[in-house]
Amino acid sequence: MMHKALSFLFAIMTLTAVTNGVLAADERKGREVYDLHCATCHGTNGVSPDPMVPNFADGDALFLMDSELLQRIGDGSDTMPAFRGLLNAEEMRDVIAYIRTF
């Protein structure tokens, strides 16, 4: 009986995590999206060739919370175009997870 109760509790916790969007982002997928959409300006290794563009390898802009980065990617900022509509929220979260590895 205890096993069934634990299984049920685990199922509820998993369902809650999925519906609340707290599943971990995928760095591997983030790299694919980054290489396709971001590397031209931000550099393949996070080092931008343009001094006006954030250099992720030095931590530029990475002090922001994920929610702020998600909004910045979606809405665009300064010279960066908006990616909302081109990328979905999951893809943007994956990119954020990837750039945090630099």
A tleap script that builds the chain and sets N, CA, C and O, in Angstrom:
source leaprc.protein.ff14SB
mol = sequence {
  NMET MET HIE LYS ALA LEU SER PHE LEU PHE
  ALA ILE MET THR LEU THR ALA VAL THR ASN
  GLY VAL LEU ALA ALA ASP GLU ARG LYS GLY
  ARG GLU VAL TYR ASP LEU HIE CYS ALA THR
  CYS HIE GLY THR ASN GLY VAL SER PRO ASP
  PRO MET VAL PRO ASN PHE ALA ASP GLY ASP
  ALA LEU PHE LEU MET ASP SER GLU LEU LEU
  GLN ARG ILE GLY ASP GLY SER ASP THR MET
  PRO ALA PHE ARG GLY LEU LEU ASN ALA GLU
  GLU MET ARG ASP VAL ILE ALA TYR ILE ARG
  THR CPHE
}
set mol.1.N position { 0.818 -1.194 0.000 }
set mol.1.CA position { 0.000 0.000 0.000 }
set mol.1.C position { 0.864 1.261 0.000 }
set mol.1.O position { 0.543 2.234 -0.682 }
set mol.2.N position { 1.963 1.246 0.766 }
set mol.2.CA position { 2.854 2.406 0.835 }
set mol.2.C position { 3.462 2.689 -0.532 }
set mol.2.O position { 3.633 3.849 -0.908 }
set mol.3.N position { 3.792 1.630 -1.283 }
set mol.3.CA position { 4.376 1.785 -2.613 }
set mol.3.C position { 3.406 2.518 -3.540 }
set mol.3.O position { 3.818 3.406 -4.286 }
set mol.4.N position { 2.114 2.154 -3.501 }
set mol.4.CA position { 1.116 2.818 -4.344 }
set mol.4.C position { 0.973 4.284 -3.965 }
set mol.4.O position { 0.825 5.140 -4.837 }
set mol.5.N position { 1.017 4.578 -2.678 }
set mol.5.CA position { 0.900 5.967 -2.223 }
set mol.5.C position { 2.089 6.788 -2.706 }
set mol.5.O position { 1.920 7.923 -3.149 }
set mol.6.N position { 3.294 6.220 -2.623 }
set mol.6.CA position { 4.488 6.924 -3.098 }
set mol.6.C position { 4.450 7.116 -4.606 }
set mol.6.O position { 4.827 8.174 -5.108 }
set mol.7.N position { 3.999 6.102 -5.327 }
set mol.7.CA position { 3.881 6.215 -6.785 }
set mol.7.C position { 2.893 7.311 -7.160 }
set mol.7.O position { 3.149 8.100 -8.069 }
set mol.8.N position { 1.768 7.357 -6.461 }
set mol.8.CA position { 0.762 8.379 -6.715 }
set mol.8.C position { 1.333 9.768 -6.423 }
set mol.8.O position { 1.151 10.694 -7.213 }
set mol.9.N position { 2.023 9.913 -5.290 }
set mol.9.CA position { 2.622 11.194 -4.926 }
set mol.9.C position { 3.639 11.642 -5.974 }
set mol.9.O position { 3.667 12.811 -6.359 }
set mol.10.N position { 4.476 10.706 -6.435 }
set mol.10.CA position { 5.461 11.027 -7.472 }
set mol.10.C position { 4.770 11.476 -8.756 }
set mol.10.O position { 5.212 12.429 -9.398 }
set mol.11.N position { 3.691 10.797 -9.131 }
set mol.11.CA position { 2.953 11.163 -10.352 }
set mol.11.C position { 2.372 12.572 -10.231 }
set mol.11.O position { 2.432 13.348 -11.185 }
set mol.12.N position { 1.821 12.900 -9.090 }
set mol.12.CA position { 1.257 14.239 -8.879 }
set mol.12.C position { 2.358 15.293 -8.936 }
set mol.12.O position { 2.176 16.342 -9.553 }
set mol.13.N position { 3.506 15.025 -8.297 }
set mol.13.CA position { 4.617 15.976 -8.307 }
set mol.13.C position { 5.139 16.187 -9.725 }
set mol.13.O position { 5.451 17.313 -10.113 }
set mol.14.N position { 5.235 15.108 -10.494 }
set mol.14.CA position { 5.701 15.207 -11.875 }
set mol.14.C position { 4.723 16.014 -12.713 }
set mol.14.O position { 5.139 16.883 -13.479 }
set mol.15.N position { 3.440 15.744 -12.582 }
set mol.15.CA position { 2.422 16.473 -13.324 }
set mol.15.C position { 2.457 17.958 -12.958 }
set mol.15.O position { 2.335 18.816 -13.833 }
set mol.16.N position { 2.621 18.259 -11.686 }
set mol.16.CA position { 2.712 19.648 -11.238 }
set mol.16.C position { 3.925 20.326 -11.847 }
set mol.16.O position { 3.837 21.468 -12.300 }
set mol.17.N position { 5.057 19.635 -11.863 }
set mol.17.CA position { 6.278 20.211 -12.436 }
set mol.17.C position { 6.090 20.502 -13.916 }
set mol.17.O position { 6.506 21.557 -14.393 }
set mol.18.N position { 5.475 19.593 -14.644 }
set mol.18.CA position { 5.271 19.779 -16.079 }
set mol.18.C position { 4.326 20.948 -16.339 }
set mol.18.O position { 4.592 21.773 -17.213 }
set mol.19.N position { 3.241 21.026 -15.602 }
set mol.19.CA position { 2.269 22.085 -15.857 }
set mol.19.C position { 2.757 23.440 -15.374 }
set mol.19.O position { 2.281 24.469 -15.853 }
set mol.20.N position { 3.689 23.463 -14.442 }
set mol.20.CA position { 4.226 24.739 -13.976 }
set mol.20.C position { 5.468 25.155 -14.737 }
set mol.20.O position { 6.036 26.207 -14.441 }
set mol.21.N position { 5.911 24.372 -15.706 }
set mol.21.CA position { 7.045 24.731 -16.536 }
set mol.21.C position { 8.370 24.750 -15.802 }
set mol.21.O position { 9.238 25.563 -16.123 }
set mol.22.N position { 8.549 23.875 -14.823 }
set mol.22.CA position { 9.792 23.894 -14.060 }
set mol.22.C position { 10.773 22.814 -14.514 }
set mol.22.O position { 11.760 22.543 -13.830 }
set mol.23.N position { 10.512 22.218 -15.628 }
set mol.23.CA position { 11.455 21.230 -16.133 }
set mol.23.C position { 12.714 21.932 -16.610 }
set mol.23.O position { 12.659 23.056 -17.108 }
set mol.24.N position { 13.821 21.280 -16.458 }
set mol.24.CA position { 15.118 21.877 -16.813 }
set mol.24.C position { 15.202 22.127 -18.312 }
set mol.24.O position { 14.668 21.369 -19.122 }
set mol.25.N position { 15.879 23.196 -18.650 }
set mol.25.CA position { 16.130 23.520 -20.048 }
set mol.25.C position { 17.207 22.585 -20.591 }
set mol.25.O position { 17.973 22.001 -19.824 }
set mol.26.N position { 17.264 22.446 -21.890 }
set mol.26.CA position { 18.181 21.529 -22.558 }
set mol.26.C position { 19.334 22.310 -23.191 }
set mol.26.O position { 19.146 22.978 -24.207 }
set mol.27.N position { 20.517 22.229 -22.597 }
set mol.27.CA position { 21.687 22.960 -23.109 }
set mol.27.C position { 22.053 22.533 -24.524 }
set mol.27.O position { 22.469 23.363 -25.333 }
set mol.28.N position { 21.903 21.242 -24.832 }
set mol.28.CA position { 22.249 20.742 -26.169 }
set mol.28.C position { 21.356 21.377 -27.226 }
set mol.28.O position { 21.835 21.826 -28.268 }
set mol.29.N position { 20.062 21.411 -26.953 }
set mol.29.CA position { 19.144 22.063 -27.897 }
set mol.29.C position { 19.420 23.559 -27.946 }
set mol.29.O position { 19.326 24.186 -29.002 }
set mol.30.N position { 19.762 24.124 -26.788 }
set mol.30.CA position { 20.089 25.545 -26.734 }
set mol.30.C position { 21.267 25.882 -27.610 }
set mol.30.O position { 21.291 26.934 -28.247 }
set mol.31.N position { 22.252 24.996 -27.650 }
set mol.31.CA position { 23.416 25.236 -28.511 }
set mol.31.C position { 23.017 25.242 -29.980 }
set mol.31.O position { 23.494 26.070 -30.757 }
set mol.32.N position { 22.147 24.324 -30.353 }
set mol.32.CA position { 21.695 24.268 -31.747 }
set mol.32.C position { 20.991 25.569 -32.140 }
set mol.32.O position { 21.252 26.127 -33.206 }
set mol.33.N position { 20.098 26.044 -31.270 }
set mol.33.CA position { 19.371 27.288 -31.545 }
set mol.33.C position { 20.344 28.471 -31.551 }
set mol.33.O position { 20.270 29.339 -32.422 }
set mol.34.N position { 21.258 28.499 -30.570 }
set mol.34.CA position { 22.253 29.575 -30.475 }
set mol.34.C position { 23.100 29.623 -31.744 }
set mol.34.O position { 23.296 30.692 -32.322 }
set mol.35.N position { 23.600 28.466 -32.175 }
set mol.35.CA position { 24.446 28.427 -33.376 }
set mol.35.C position { 23.695 28.945 -34.606 }
set mol.35.O position { 24.286 29.583 -35.478 }
set mol.36.N position { 22.402 28.669 -34.669 }
set mol.36.CA position { 21.599 29.073 -35.821 }
set mol.36.C position { 21.213 30.553 -35.787 }
set mol.36.O position { 21.233 31.224 -36.819 }
set mol.37.N position { 20.859 31.068 -34.592 }
set mol.37.CA position { 20.283 32.411 -34.515 }
set mol.37.C position { 21.135 33.455 -33.790 }
set mol.37.O position { 20.919 34.652 -33.979 }
set mol.38.N position { 22.085 33.036 -32.974 }
set mol.38.CA position { 22.767 33.989 -32.087 }
set mol.38.C position { 24.267 34.138 -32.355 }
set mol.38.O position { 24.839 35.203 -32.123 }
set mol.39.N position { 24.892 33.084 -32.838 }
set mol.39.CA position { 26.350 33.059 -32.953 }
set mol.39.C position { 26.903 34.128 -33.893 }
set mol.39.O position { 28.026 34.593 -33.698 }
set mol.40.N position { 26.151 34.516 -34.889 }
set mol.40.CA position { 26.638 35.533 -35.829 }
set mol.40.C position { 27.015 36.816 -35.101 }
set mol.40.O position { 28.043 37.423 -35.403 }
set mol.41.N position { 26.196 37.228 -34.155 }
set mol.41.CA position { 26.465 38.477 -33.427 }
set mol.41.C position { 27.209 38.245 -32.114 }
set mol.41.O position { 28.070 39.040 -31.737 }
set mol.42.N position { 26.878 37.154 -31.416 }
set mol.42.CA position { 27.449 36.924 -30.083 }
set mol.42.C position { 28.678 36.017 -30.105 }
set mol.42.O position { 29.287 35.777 -29.062 }
set mol.43.N position { 29.048 35.512 -31.285 }
set mol.43.CA position { 30.219 34.653 -31.413 }
set mol.43.C position { 29.911 33.204 -31.083 }
set mol.43.O position { 29.075 32.924 -30.225 }
set mol.44.N position { 30.576 32.289 -31.756 }
set mol.44.CA position { 30.321 30.867 -31.542 }
set mol.44.C position { 30.715 30.408 -30.138 }
set mol.44.O position { 30.176 29.426 -29.628 }
set mol.45.N position { 31.642 31.111 -29.524 }
set mol.45.CA position { 32.090 30.750 -28.174 }
set mol.45.C position { 31.663 31.790 -27.140 }
set mol.45.O position { 32.209 31.837 -26.038 }
set mol.46.N position { 30.687 32.621 -27.501 }
set mol.46.CA position { 30.185 33.640 -26.590 }
set mol.46.C position { 30.985 34.923 -26.590 }
set mol.46.O position { 30.676 35.851 -25.842 }
set mol.47.N position { 32.019 34.985 -27.427 }
set mol.47.CA position { 32.847 36.193 -27.530 }
set mol.47.C position { 32.425 36.942 -28.782 }
set mol.47.O position { 32.688 36.507 -29.903 }
set mol.48.N position { 31.770 38.067 -28.574 }
set mol.48.CA position { 31.264 38.842 -29.694 }
set mol.48.C position { 32.391 39.583 -30.396 }
set mol.48.O position { 33.264 40.145 -29.736 }
set mol.49.N position { 32.384 39.592 -31.734 }
set mol.49.CA position { 33.366 40.394 -32.466 }
set mol.49.C position { 33.055 41.890 -32.387 }
set mol.49.O position { 33.909 42.716 -32.709 }
set mol.50.N position { 31.853 42.240 -31.967 }
set mol.50.CA position { 31.412 43.635 -31.872 }
set mol.50.C position { 31.417 44.059 -30.404 }
set mol.50.O position { 30.726 43.446 -29.590 }
set mol.51.N position { 32.173 45.086 -30.053 }
set mol.51.CA position { 32.243 45.507 -28.652 }
set mol.51.C position { 30.921 46.042 -28.099 }
set mol.51.O position { 30.783 46.186 -26.885 }
set mol.52.N position { 29.959 46.335 -28.953 }
set mol.52.CA position { 28.655 46.836 -28.503 }
set mol.52.C position { 27.667 45.708 -28.196 }
set mol.52.O position { 26.568 45.955 -27.700 }
set mol.53.N position { 28.064 44.473 -28.494 }
set mol.53.CA position { 27.201 43.306 -28.285 }
set mol.53.C position { 27.701 42.570 -27.046 }
set mol.53.O position { 28.908 42.397 -26.878 }
set mol.54.N position { 26.774 42.128 -26.163 }
set mol.54.CA position { 27.207 41.420 -24.955 }
set mol.54.C position { 28.137 40.245 -25.256 }
set mol.54.O position { 27.908 39.465 -26.181 }
set mol.55.N position { 29.182 40.144 -24.453 }
set mol.55.CA position { 30.176 39.083 -24.550 }
set mol.55.C position { 29.858 38.074 -23.449 }
set mol.55.O position { 30.198 38.297 -22.287 }
set mol.56.N position { 29.212 36.976 -23.803 }
set mol.56.CA position { 28.769 36.003 -22.810 }
set mol.56.C position { 29.928 35.299 -22.122 }
set mol.56.O position { 29.796 34.883 -20.971 }
set mol.57.N position { 31.046 35.157 -22.793 }
set mol.57.CA position { 32.200 34.498 -22.185 }
set mol.57.C position { 32.738 35.305 -20.996 }
set mol.57.O position { 33.346 34.742 -20.086 }
set mol.58.N position { 32.515 36.616 -21.008 }
set mol.58.CA position { 32.920 37.471 -19.882 }
set mol.58.C position { 31.797 37.673 -18.880 }
set mol.58.O position { 31.976 38.369 -17.880 }
set mol.59.N position { 30.644 37.073 -19.137 }
set mol.59.CA position { 29.516 37.196 -18.223 }
set mol.59.C position { 28.598 38.365 -18.506 }
set mol.59.O position { 27.649 38.590 -17.755 }
set mol.60.N position { 28.850 39.122 -19.573 }
set mol.60.CA position { 27.987 40.259 -19.893 }
set mol.60.C position { 26.529 39.801 -20.008 }
set mol.60.O position { 26.229 38.833 -20.708 }
set mol.61.N position { 25.656 40.483 -19.337 }
set mol.61.CA position { 24.204 40.246 -19.349 }
set mol.61.C position { 23.789 38.962 -18.634 }
set mol.61.O position { 22.594 38.736 -18.444 }
set mol.62.N position { 24.718 38.131 -18.239 }
set mol.62.CA position { 24.351 36.865 -17.608 }
set mol.62.C position { 24.036 37.014 -16.128 }
set mol.62.O position { 23.604 36.057 -15.486 }
set mol.63.N position { 24.247 38.204 -15.583 }
set mol.63.CA position { 23.872 38.453 -14.197 }
set mol.63.C position { 22.364 38.624 -14.076 }
set mol.63.O position { 21.834 38.633 -12.965 }
set mol.64.N position { 21.671 38.758 -15.189 }
set mol.64.CA position { 20.220 38.901 -15.197 }
set mol.64.C position { 19.549 37.569 -14.874 }
set mol.64.O position { 20.094 36.499 -15.144 }
set mol.65.N position { 18.366 37.658 -14.294 }
set mol.65.CA position { 17.579 36.455 -14.022 }
set mol.65.C position { 17.103 35.870 -15.345 }
set mol.65.O position { 16.997 36.578 -16.347 }
set mol.66.N position { 16.819 34.568 -15.339 }
set mol.66.CA position { 16.330 33.909 -16.548 }
set mol.66.C position { 15.098 34.612 -17.105 }
set mol.66.O position { 14.971 34.769 -18.319 }
set mol.67.N position { 14.191 35.035 -16.231 }
set mol.67.CA position { 12.969 35.701 -16.702 }
set mol.67.C position { 13.294 36.996 -17.453 }
set mol.67.O position { 12.633 37.328 -18.437 }
set mol.68.N position { 14.312 37.723 -16.988 }
set mol.68.CA position { 14.712 38.955 -17.672 }
set mol.68.C position { 15.354 38.643 -19.022 }
set mol.68.O position { 15.093 39.328 -20.011 }
set mol.69.N position { 16.193 37.608 -19.059 }
set mol.69.CA position { 16.818 37.215 -20.327 }
set mol.69.C position { 15.765 36.719 -21.307 }
set mol.69.O position { 15.836 37.006 -22.502 }
set mol.70.N position { 14.792 35.974 -20.800 }
set mol.70.CA position { 13.709 35.473 -21.641 }
set mol.70.C position { 12.946 36.639 -22.270 }
set mol.70.O position { 12.622 36.604 -23.457 }
set mol.71.N position { 12.665 37.657 -21.485 }
set mol.71.CA position { 11.971 38.834 -22.007 }
set mol.71.C position { 12.843 39.574 -23.016 }
set mol.71.O position { 12.351 40.015 -24.054 }
set mol.72.N position { 14.124 39.713 -22.719 }
set mol.72.CA position { 15.039 40.431 -23.611 }
set mol.72.C position { 15.166 39.708 -24.955 }
set mol.72.O position { 15.174 40.345 -26.008 }
set mol.73.N position { 15.265 38.379 -24.915 }
set mol.73.CA position { 15.343 37.608 -26.162 }
set mol.73.C position { 14.038 37.735 -26.934 }
set mol.73.O position { 14.050 37.946 -28.146 }
set mol.74.N position { 12.920 37.610 -26.242 }
set mol.74.CA position { 11.618 37.685 -26.900 }
set mol.74.C position { 11.321 39.046 -27.497 }
set mol.74.O position { 10.830 39.146 -28.622 }
set mol.75.N position { 11.624 40.106 -26.732 }
set mol.75.CA position { 11.289 41.463 -27.163 }
set mol.75.C position { 12.388 42.141 -27.970 }
set mol.75.O position { 12.134 43.112 -28.682 }
set mol.76.N position { 13.606 41.627 -27.858 }
set mol.76.CA position { 14.741 42.290 -28.474 }
set mol.76.C position { 15.206 43.429 -27.585 }
set mol.76.O position { 14.501 43.831 -26.659 }
set mol.77.N position { 16.380 43.944 -27.866 }
set mol.77.CA position { 16.888 45.091 -27.099 }
set mol.77.C position { 17.984 45.756 -27.899 }
set mol.77.O position { 18.778 45.094 -28.566 }
set mol.78.N position { 18.017 47.062 -27.825 }
set mol.78.CA position { 19.010 47.839 -28.564 }
set mol.78.C position { 19.030 47.389 -30.020 }
set mol.78.O position { 18.049 47.585 -30.736 }
set mol.79.N position { 20.123 46.792 -30.466 }
set mol.79.CA position { 20.223 46.375 -31.871 }
set mol.79.C position { 19.791 44.925 -32.092 }
set mol.79.O position { 19.715 44.474 -33.235 }
set mol.80.N position { 19.508 44.190 -31.013 }
set mol.80.CA position { 19.094 42.789 -31.169 }
set mol.80.C position { 17.620 42.725 -31.554 }
set mol.80.O position { 16.780 43.363 -30.920 }
set mol.81.N position { 17.312 41.958 -32.589 }
set mol.81.CA position { 15.905 41.838 -32.991 }
set mol.81.C position { 15.118 40.999 -31.980 }
set mol.81.O position { 15.698 40.248 -31.195 }
set mol.82.N position { 13.818 41.135 -32.011 }
set mol.82.CA position { 12.935 40.313 -31.185 }
set mol.82.C position { 12.853 38.916 -31.787 }
set mol.82.O position { 12.733 38.756 -33.002 }
set mol.83.N position { 12.918 37.907 -30.921 }
set mol.83.CA position { 12.834 36.527 -31.396 }
set mol.83.C position { 11.503 35.870 -31.051 }
set mol.83.O position { 11.285 34.709 -31.397 }
set mol.84.N position { 10.599 36.600 -30.366 }
set mol.84.CA position { 9.273 36.051 -30.079 }
set mol.84.C position { 8.565 35.832 -31.409 }
set mol.84.O position { 8.527 36.720 -32.261 }
set mol.85.N position { 8.020 34.667 -31.571 }
set mol.85.CA position { 7.380 34.313 -32.832 }
set mol.85.C position { 8.298 33.465 -33.692 }
set mol.85.O position { 7.840 32.574 -34.408 }
set mol.86.N position { 9.600 33.740 -33.623 }
set mol.86.CA position { 10.577 32.917 -34.336 }
set mol.86.C position { 10.991 31.744 -33.455 }
set mol.86.O position { 11.128 30.614 -33.925 }
set mol.87.N position { 11.190 32.033 -32.155 }
set mol.87.CA position { 11.533 30.996 -31.180 }
set mol.87.C position { 10.408 30.896 -30.160 }
set mol.87.O position { 9.809 31.904 -29.785 }
set mol.88.N position { 10.124 29.679 -29.715 }
set mol.88.CA position { 9.136 29.543 -28.653 }
set mol.88.C position { 9.839 29.678 -27.297 }
set mol.88.O position { 11.068 29.732 -27.234 }
set mol.89.N position { 9.063 29.731 -26.226 }
set mol.89.CA position { 9.621 29.950 -24.885 }
set mol.89.C position { 10.602 28.848 -24.494 }
set mol.89.O position { 11.621 29.124 -23.860 }
set mol.90.N position { 10.307 27.619 -24.861 }
set mol.90.CA position { 11.207 26.508 -24.532 }
set mol.90.C position { 12.555 26.679 -25.227 }
set mol.90.O position { 13.596 26.461 -24.608 }
set mol.91.N position { 12.554 27.063 -26.491 }
set mol.91.CA position { 13.806 27.282 -27.220 }
set mol.91.C position { 14.610 28.425 -26.604 }
set mol.91.O position { 15.835 28.351 -26.506 }
set mol.92.N position { 13.913 29.476 -26.191 }
set mol.92.CA position { 14.613 30.596 -25.560 }
set mol.92.C position { 15.214 30.171 -24.222 }
set mol.92.O position { 16.334 30.568 -23.898 }
set mol.93.N position { 14.485 29.366 -23.439 }
set mol.93.CA position { 15.033 28.855 -22.169 }
set mol.93.C position { 16.232 27.958 -22.423 }
set mol.93.O position { 17.200 27.979 -21.663 }
set mol.94.N position { 16.170 27.166 -23.493 }
set mol.94.CA position { 17.305 26.305 -23.844 }
set mol.94.C position { 18.533 27.150 -24.180 }
set mol.94.O position { 19.644 26.815 -23.768 }
set mol.95.N position { 18.346 28.238 -24.919 }
set mol.95.CA position { 19.451 29.130 -25.259 }
set mol.95.C position { 20.045 29.738 -23.985 }
set mol.95.O position { 21.266 29.816 -23.844 }
set mol.96.N position { 19.197 30.160 -23.075 }
set mol.96.CA position { 19.672 30.735 -21.820 }
set mol.96.C position { 20.507 29.719 -21.048 }
set mol.96.O position { 21.561 30.059 -20.509 }
set mol.97.N position { 20.041 28.482 -20.996 }
set mol.97.CA position { 20.811 27.429 -20.318 }
set mol.97.C position { 22.172 27.246 -20.992 }
set mol.97.O position { 23.186 27.061 -20.319 }
set mol.98.N position { 22.186 27.299 -22.323 }
set mol.98.CA position { 23.440 27.132 -23.041 }
set mol.98.C position { 24.416 28.300 -22.807 }
set mol.98.O position { 25.598 28.077 -22.543 }
set mol.99.N position { 23.921 29.538 -22.904 }
set mol.99.CA position { 24.852 30.668 -22.752 }
set mol.99.C position { 25.396 30.752 -21.328 }
set mol.99.O position { 26.451 31.346 -21.105 }
set mol.100.N position { 24.697 30.174 -20.380 }
set mol.100.CA position { 25.197 30.153 -19.003 }
set mol.100.C position { 26.363 29.173 -18.846 }
set mol.100.O position { 26.993 29.131 -17.789 }
set mol.101.N position { 26.655 28.390 -19.883 }
set mol.101.CA position { 27.815 27.471 -19.813 }
set mol.101.C position { 29.105 28.134 -20.257 }
set mol.101.O position { 30.177 27.561 -20.070 }
set mol.102.N position { 29.037 29.320 -20.839 }
set mol.102.CA position { 30.256 29.987 -21.316 }
set mol.102.C position { 31.108 30.441 -20.144 }
set mol.102.O position { 32.174 31.023 -20.344 }
savepdb mol mol.pdb
quit
